[in-house]
């Protein structure tokens, strides 16, 4: 039973380029969460999605960031016109369809984004 | 919103000793408290969680205690081993709000 998959594991972009991070949830999980982790910091919630729906995007920056979880395929976190401050580890987590935000969340290995 | 404080930020113990990490939270509506272990270059791994209807939960060498009145919860690791060395994160959620994480505790188990 495969865990949460994320790719790429490492991504290097120059300022102004776009970054696309992909997340495939665990089998049977229909909820996906994205978090950002800065060095020596905890994880900060960004967005919570179900298939074809954004449930909570209260942690998402208002500009340049977007997320989707289409009916088919992985969830995508998209960062447009990246800046150096976007350099961080981005983690995806998934949970089964039970009680919403208090579900047990299982994390992927993360994508480490470096902006030059 | 919820605020989670975690202490200590670093902890060194001798192999075989116990380690205790403490977290406090601010939102009395929080009812779910997971603990994650993160090794270098990897994603957080859930090691134990507790919901507010119980005061303590144990899984082999790991236990978590919850004091809802004082709004704090703790992770206890007994008989520590070198492979327990990692960064540990606590988190809290009310079920209607996202998980809020503490800043982490770097545990070093010295052989």
Interface residues (C-beta under 8 A of the other chain):
Chain A: X4 X6 X33 X40 X41 X42 X43 X44 X45 X48 X56 X58 X59 X91 X99 X100 X101 X102 X104 X105 X106 X107 X108 X109 X110
Chain B: X6 X31 X32 X34 X36 X42 X43 X44 X45 X46 X49 X51 X89 X91 X93 X94 X95 X96 X97 X98 X99 X100 X101 X102 X103 X104
